[in-house]
Every structure is written in structure tokens, then in C-alpha cells.
Amino acid sequence: MKKIILSALFICSSMMAFSQVLPSFQFGLKGGANLTKFSTKGTFDSENRAGYYGGVWARIGAAGIHLQPELYISGKNTTLKDDAGVENKVNFTSLDIPVLVGTKIGAAGVGIRLNTGPVVSFILNKDQSIGDATSSALKGNFKDQNFAWQFGAGLDISKLGIDLRYEQGLSKIGKDDYNAKKLGLFTLGLAYRLF
């Protein structure tokens, strides 16, 4: 009996290791919510505000390592406040392209993923609304593109996935020093594997 159990465990672990070595390709849809905040210094304070994202992902892997490029539209919202309490609500719509490298641990359709990699964001729209018309100094002059780095973990159960990530801006999103801030955000999303 002991030999049968040991043999079964050996076969299962060999199958798990072999399945990690074979090349694979997956493709799916994803969407979720984000919380965005500017990293600010000095005069302004920034508050987290909720946004959204949705798009597609692919995963190409072999030997337990995968490359995961993604493409999604993201709505990033934050609020800037000056010392007088005047608010500027900033809403970005961007096309985000992360290229993540990761690994997955698990078997039988259930696994935990860890990934990290760069993100480039192309700003499609940047709306601002200032609470007081006299506070034009609070209005930002933002670039059309910025770079960031993502760190994250995910849980896959069959074709469904849950992702939790943190993204830290690497480049300043403001065009001048007065508005030179970096975006940081948390994202929580759901993914569905089509094939």
C-alpha cells in the first residue's frame, strides 16, 4: 500500500513538473477596479479615488516561467488639494500596455501566480475640474505618456482568475516641475481565459 501511495505521488509530481515544462499559450479578457493616487511633495495633497480598467491578456509560458502582455483601457481618477482646501479632480483615460514576467505554482486547474514588469500608458483623455476658478495654479499640465512598474499576485481556478497588483509610476506625469508627480495605483481585477 505504501509503495502504491508513493508511486501515485511520484506520478502526480512528475506530471505537474512536465506540464510546467511544455510551452503553452493562453488568451483572455479581464476587467476590474483601481485606486489611484499622486505621489506629491510639499504644497499639494492627493486623495485616492476609484477608477476602472478592462481589456485583453495573453500568457506564453514554458519551464514554469511565463510572459504576459496585456492591453487595456483604464480610467484613473485622483483628487489634488492645496493648502486652502481647493480641489482639482483629475480623470485620466489611458491605454495601458503591461509586459509582465511571472511564474505559477499549482496543479489541476488551480494555481497562484506571481508577476512583475514594466507598463507604458498612453493618455487618451485628461479631464480636470477645479472647485474654485481662482485656483488655476492647481490645474495640472500633464504628459501624454508615462512609464510605471507593476508587482502582483493572482489566483487561477479553472478559467477564472483574480489579480491584485500595485503599480508605481517611474516617470513624472507633469510637464513642468510644479506639476511633476508620479501616479501610484492598486488594481483588483477578474480575468476569464477564453483558450
C-alpha positions as CSV (number, residue, x, y, z in Angstrom):
1,M,0.0,0.0,0.0
2,K,2.8,2.4,0.9
3,K,4.5,1.7,-2.5
4,I,1.2,2.4,-4.3
5,I,0.8,5.8,-2.5
6,L,4.5,6.7,-3.1
7,S,4.1,5.7,-6.8
8,A,0.9,7.8,-7.2
9,L,2.6,10.8,-5.6
10,F,5.7,10.4,-7.9
11,I,3.5,10.2,-11.0
12,C,1.4,13.3,-9.9
13,S,4.5,15.3,-9.2
14,S,6.1,14.2,-12.5
15,M,3.0,15.3,-14.4
16,M,3.0,18.7,-12.6
17,A,6.7,19.2,-13.5
18,F,6.2,18.0,-17.1
19,S,3.2,20.3,-17.6
20,Q,5.3,23.2,-16.3
21,V,8.0,22.5,-19.0
22,L,5.8,22.2,-22.0
23,P,5.2,25.5,-23.9
24,S,1.7,26.9,-23.5
25,F,-0.4,29.8,-24.9
26,Q,-3.5,31.3,-23.2
27,F,-5.7,34.3,-24.1
28,G,-8.5,36.0,-22.3
29,L,-10.4,39.0,-21.1
30,K,-10.0,41.0,-17.9
31,G,-11.5,43.9,-16.0
32,G,-11.6,45.5,-12.6
33,A,-11.2,48.5,-10.4
34,N,-8.3,50.6,-9.4
35,L,-7.4,53.2,-6.7
36,T,-5.1,56.0,-7.9
37,K,-3.0,58.5,-6.0
38,F,-0.4,61.0,-7.0
39,S,2.9,60.9,-5.1
40,T,3.1,64.5,-4.1
41,K,5.6,66.7,-2.2
42,G,5.1,70.0,-0.5
43,T,2.2,72.2,-1.4
44,F,-0.4,69.7,-2.6
45,D,-2.1,66.7,-1.1
46,S,-3.6,63.8,-3.1
47,E,-6.5,61.5,-2.3
48,N,-7.3,58.0,-3.6
49,R,-10.2,57.8,-6.0
50,A,-11.7,54.7,-7.7
51,G,-11.4,54.0,-11.4
52,Y,-11.7,51.1,-13.7
53,Y,-9.9,49.0,-16.4
54,G,-10.8,46.4,-19.0
55,G,-9.1,44.7,-21.9
56,V,-7.3,41.5,-23.0
57,W,-4.3,39.5,-21.9
58,A,-2.1,36.7,-23.3
59,R,0.2,34.3,-21.5
60,I,3.1,32.5,-23.2
61,G,5.0,30.1,-21.0
62,A,7.4,27.2,-20.6
63,A,9.5,25.7,-17.8
64,G,7.4,27.3,-15.1
65,I,8.0,30.9,-16.4
66,H,5.5,33.0,-18.4
67,L,5.5,36.2,-20.3
68,Q,2.1,38.1,-20.0
69,P,1.5,41.0,-22.3
70,E,-1.8,42.9,-21.7
71,L,-3.7,45.7,-23.4
72,Y,-6.5,47.5,-21.6
73,I,-8.3,50.9,-21.3
74,S,-8.0,52.3,-17.8
75,G,-9.8,55.2,-16.1
76,K,-7.6,56.7,-13.4
77,N,-9.1,59.3,-11.1
78,T,-7.5,61.3,-8.3
79,T,-8.1,64.5,-6.3
80,L,-5.4,67.1,-5.7
81,K,-5.9,69.6,-2.8
82,D,-3.9,72.7,-2.0
83,D,-3.3,74.2,1.5
84,A,-6.5,76.2,1.3
85,G,-8.6,73.1,0.6
86,V,-9.3,73.8,-3.0
87,E,-9.7,70.6,-5.0
88,N,-8.8,69.6,-8.5
89,K,-10.4,66.4,-9.6
90,V,-8.3,64.8,-12.3
91,N,-9.6,62.0,-14.5
92,F,-7.3,60.2,-16.9
93,T,-8.4,57.7,-19.6
94,S,-5.4,55.8,-20.8
95,L,-4.4,52.8,-23.0
96,D,-2.1,50.7,-20.8
97,I,0.3,48.1,-22.1
98,P,2.0,46.0,-19.3
99,V,4.5,43.3,-20.2
100,L,4.9,41.1,-17.2
101,V,7.2,38.2,-16.4
102,G,5.9,35.6,-13.9
103,T,5.6,32.1,-12.5
104,K,2.7,29.9,-11.5
105,I,2.6,27.4,-8.7
106,G,-0.2,24.8,-8.7
107,A,-1.9,22.0,-10.5
108,A,-5.3,20.6,-11.5
109,G,-6.6,24.0,-12.7
110,V,-5.8,25.8,-9.5
111,G,-2.6,27.9,-9.2
112,I,-1.1,31.0,-7.6
113,R,0.7,33.4,-10.0
114,L,3.4,36.0,-9.2
115,N,4.4,38.6,-11.8
116,T,6.2,41.8,-12.3
117,G,7.1,44.1,-15.2
118,P,7.0,47.5,-16.9
119,V,3.9,49.3,-18.1
120,V,3.6,52.1,-20.7
121,S,0.5,54.3,-20.5
122,F,-0.7,56.5,-23.4
123,I,-3.1,59.1,-22.1
124,L,-6.2,59.3,-24.3
125,N,-8.1,61.9,-22.2
126,K,-7.3,64.1,-19.2
127,D,-10.2,66.0,-17.7
128,Q,-9.8,68.3,-14.7
129,S,-12.4,70.1,-12.7
130,I,-11.3,72.8,-10.1
131,G,-13.6,73.7,-7.3
132,D,-12.6,77.4,-7.3
133,A,-12.0,79.2,-10.6
134,T,-9.3,81.5,-9.0
135,S,-7.1,78.5,-8.3
136,S,-5.7,77.9,-11.8
137,A,-2.3,77.2,-10.2
138,L,-3.7,73.8,-9.1
139,K,-4.5,72.9,-12.7
140,G,-2.1,70.3,-14.0
141,N,-0.2,70.3,-17.2
142,F,0.2,66.5,-17.9
143,K,2.2,64.5,-20.4
144,D,0.6,62.2,-23.0
145,Q,2.6,59.1,-22.0
146,N,4.2,57.7,-18.8
147,F,6.0,54.6,-17.6
148,A,5.4,52.5,-14.5
149,W,6.3,49.2,-12.9
150,Q,3.7,46.6,-11.7
151,F,4.1,44.0,-9.0
152,G,1.3,41.5,-8.4
153,A,-0.2,38.1,-7.5
154,G,-3.1,36.2,-8.8
155,L,-5.2,33.1,-8.2
156,D,-6.4,30.9,-11.0
157,I,-9.3,28.5,-10.6
158,S,-10.1,26.7,-13.9
159,K,-10.8,29.5,-16.5
160,L,-11.3,32.3,-13.9
161,G,-8.5,34.4,-12.3
162,I,-8.3,37.1,-9.6
163,D,-5.5,39.6,-9.8
164,L,-4.2,42.0,-7.2
165,R,-1.5,44.4,-8.3
166,Y,0.4,47.6,-7.3
167,E,1.7,50.0,-10.0
168,Q,4.3,52.6,-9.2
169,G,5.0,55.4,-11.7
170,L,8.6,55.6,-12.9
171,S,8.2,58.8,-14.9
172,K,6.8,62.1,-13.8
173,I,3.4,62.7,-15.4
174,G,3.6,66.5,-15.2
175,K,5.2,68.6,-18.0
176,D,6.8,71.1,-15.6
177,D,8.4,70.8,-12.1
178,Y,5.4,72.4,-10.4
179,N,3.2,69.5,-11.6
180,A,5.9,66.8,-11.6
181,K,4.1,64.0,-9.8
182,K,4.1,60.2,-10.3
183,L,1.0,58.1,-10.3
184,G,0.7,55.1,-8.0
185,L,-2.3,52.7,-8.0
186,F,-3.7,49.5,-6.7
187,T,-5.8,47.3,-9.0
188,L,-8.1,44.4,-8.3
189,G,-9.5,42.5,-11.3
190,L,-11.1,39.4,-12.7
191,A,-9.8,37.5,-15.7
192,Y,-11.5,34.9,-17.9
193,R,-9.5,32.6,-20.1
194,L,-11.0,32.1,-23.5
195,F,-8.5,29.5,-24.6
